[in-house]
Amino acid sequence: MHLIADLQEIPYNQNLRLASFDITNMYTNIPTHDLATIIKEICKKNHIDPNIIEDIIKLTTTITNQNYFQFMNENYVQTEGLAMGTPTSAILSEIYLQFLENNIIYNILKTHNIKGYFRYVDDILVICNTTESNIHDVLNDFNQITPKLKFTIEEEIERKLNFLDITIQRVQHRITTHIYRKLTTTDSIIPNDSCHPIEQKMATIHYLYNRMHTYNLIATDIQKEKDTIQQILINNKYDPNPLKDSKKKKKENLHKQDIERTKWAKFTYICKETRFITKIFRNSNIKVALTTNNTIGKLLTTKQVETTSKYDKSGIYQLKCPTYDMKYIGPFKTRFQEHLRDFKYNNQKSKFAQHLLDRQHSIDEMENIMDIIHITNKGRMMDTIEKYYIYRETKLNNQINDKLTVQPITIFETLVQQDTHRGLIKTHNQQTGL
């Protein structure tokens, strides 16, 4: 860990003090209107092609404008900041913070003669000399950088400060580090008897041991961490020393893997029998990634009881003639009542009603003759889906009997002609193969 190595290089002084700054609600307070300008300047300094810069700016603008989310079945638009939970927010916020560090924060640190500055995402460790700096003055300057970003402070207590997963302590004229676990931390990892691939089970164990060996711990801390890890393994039904066999098997597998693997195939791990399938790729250039369905998110998600009738929603349905196996495609909700009204009053608006009247067929209850094909939200995509089903059913109906066919082909052609300038025909051909 670079942080631990850098801490040990700082000259120790009795007047050194530790403090951590935290950025409150970082994502939602990043000023998105400044990002495009910052990224453009960075690209110019790196001599990026102007056409590529233009594409990057367009992508950035598109991403920052699509900051909508859903809560309690309602859609919301976030008016400021970056969207929560999206991978791009982490990248864009890092770009913005590095811009601040290179242009503003550096000058603040230099003015206050700060001895050490380390940041991981929104957590910042600051080390200062109390005879030269006032940490609260530094905090005030940080809070003046932008109107939105707000920094809070946590100072050391009894020469100790918890930062990320380590405890930093000033003791005996030097700075030492220890592994830190919150009071709410549990010893729960993937149990050994759960239906998960062994790779996922071992990942946590490898992480615990690698952290113990990577951090520069004193002998007593190493032994304490070993005891903690072994207790975690016992509580989760593992062998307390599982790495001995796994390291041996890993070395044996390295000798067998002479082929460079560049491709990946994903399989859902159901039980150990899944290995019978994945072992087929053992001597190929394909690596296997195993996923599971029994995740905490899926286990804890409560399914909402559907209270709205499916016939009250919008989407694509088909109406079947009770006498002949003919179908009509279109969006539903109140449309069936329109077909029924046209049938009763002999109107010519509904193609389906016209078909029944021309051939003197009867009409049945909605639940008996209407099949729901596709439920979707209202919008432009609805038109595209409807066109596809109309076109598909037109081809099938034409193959039955020309005299008995309901022909919505003219409707389809009219809709297609209207959307030709939007390039939808090419999209349809690519997606449906028609």
Rosetta blueprint (number, residue, H / E / L):
1 M L
2 H H
3 L H
4 I H
5 A H
6 D H
7 L H
8 Q H
9 E H
10 I L
11 P L
12 Y L
13 N L
14 Q L
15 N L
16 L E
17 R E
18 L E
19 A E
20 S E
21 F E
22 D E
23 I E
24 T L
25 N L
26 M L
27 Y H
28 T H
29 N H
30 I L
31 P L
32 T H
33 H H
34 D H
35 L H
36 A H
37 T H
38 I H
39 I H
40 K H
41 E H
42 I H
43 C H
44 K H
45 K H
46 N L
47 H L
48 I L
49 D L
50 P H
51 N H
52 I H
53 I H
54 E H
55 D H
56 I H
57 I H
58 K H
59 L H
60 T H
61 T H
62 T H
63 I H
64 T H
65 N H
66 Q L
67 N L
68 Y E
69 F E
70 Q E
71 F E
72 M L
73 N L
74 E E
75 N E
76 Y E
77 V E
78 Q L
79 T L
80 E L
81 G L
82 L L
83 A L
84 M L
85 G L
86 T L
87 P H
88 T H
89 S H
90 A H
91 I H
92 L H
93 S H
94 E H
95 I H
96 Y H
97 L H
98 Q H
99 F H
100 L H
101 E H
102 N H
103 N H
104 I H
105 I H
106 Y H
107 N H
108 I H
109 L H
110 K H
111 T H
112 H L
113 N L
114 I L
115 K L
116 G E
117 Y E
118 F E
119 R E
120 Y E
121 V L
122 D L
123 D E
124 I E
125 L E
126 V E
127 I E
128 C E
129 N E
130 T L
131 T L
132 E L
133 S L
134 N L
135 I H
136 H H
137 D H
138 V H
139 L H
140 N H
141 D H
142 F H
143 N L
144 Q L
145 I L
146 T L
147 P L
148 K L
149 L L
150 K L
151 F E
152 T E
153 I E
154 E E
155 E E
156 E L
157 I E
158 E L
159 R L
160 K E
161 L E
162 N E
163 F E
164 L L
165 D L
166 I E
167 T E
168 I E
169 Q E
170 R E
171 V E
172 Q L
173 H L
174 R E
175 I E
176 T E
177 T E
178 H E
179 I E
180 Y L
181 R L
182 K L
183 L L
184 T L
185 T L
186 T L
187 D L
188 S L
189 I L
190 I L
191 P L
192 N L
193 D L
194 S L
195 C L
196 H L
197 P L
198 I H
199 E H
200 Q H
201 K H
202 M H
203 A H
204 T H
205 I H
206 H H
207 Y H
208 L H
209 Y H
210 N H
211 R H
212 M H
213 H H
214 T H
215 Y L
216 N L
217 L L
218 I L
219 A H
220 T H
221 D H
222 I H
223 Q H
224 K H
225 E H
226 K H
227 D H
228 T H
229 I H
230 Q H
231 Q H
232 I H
233 L H
234 I H
235 N H
236 N L
237 K L
238 Y L
239 D L
240 P L
241 N L
242 P L
243 L H
244 K H
245 D H
246 S H
247 K H
248 K H
249 K H
250 K H
251 K H
252 E H
253 N H
254 L H
255 H H
256 K H
257 Q L
258 D L
259 I L
260 E L
261 R L
262 T L
263 K E
264 W E
265 A E
266 K E
267 F E
268 T E
269 Y L
270 I L
271 C L
272 K L
273 E L
274 T H
275 R H
276 F H
277 I H
278 T H
279 K H
280 I H
281 F H
282 R L
283 N L
284 S L
285 N L
286 I E
287 K E
288 V E
289 A E
290 L E
291 T E
292 T L
293 N L
294 N L
295 T L
296 I H
297 G H
298 K H
299 L H
300 L H
301 T L
302 T L
303 K L
304 Q L
305 V L
306 E L
307 T L
308 T L
309 S L
310 K H
311 Y H
312 D H
313 K L
314 S L
315 G E
316 I E
317 Y E
318 Q E
319 L E
320 K E
321 C L
322 P L
323 T L
324 Y L
325 D L
326 M L
327 K E
328 Y E
329 I E
330 G E
331 P E
332 F L
333 K L
334 T L
335 R H
336 F H
337 Q H
338 E H
339 H H
340 L H
341 R H
342 D H
343 F H
344 K H
345 Y L
346 N L
347 N L
348 Q L
349 K L
350 S L
351 K H
352 F H
353 A H
354 Q H
355 H H
356 L H
357 L H
358 D H
359 R L
360 Q L
361 H L
362 S L
363 I L
364 D L
365 E L
366 M H
367 E H
368 N H
369 I H
370 M E
371 D E
372 I E
373 I E
374 H E
375 I E
376 T L
377 N L
378 K L
379 G L
380 R H
381 M H
382 M H
383 D H
384 T H
385 I H
386 E H
387 K H
388 Y H
389 Y H
390 I H
391 Y H
392 R H
393 E H
394 T H
395 K H
396 L H
397 N H
398 N H
399 Q H
400 I H
401 N L
402 D H
403 K H
404 L H
405 T L
406 V L
407 Q L
408 P L
409 I H
410 T H
411 I H
412 F H
413 E H
414 T H
415 L H
416 V H
417 Q H
418 Q H
419 D H
420 T H
421 H H
422 R H
423 G L
424 L H
425 I H
426 K H
427 T H
428 H H
429 N H
430 Q H
431 Q H
432 T H
433 G L
434 L L
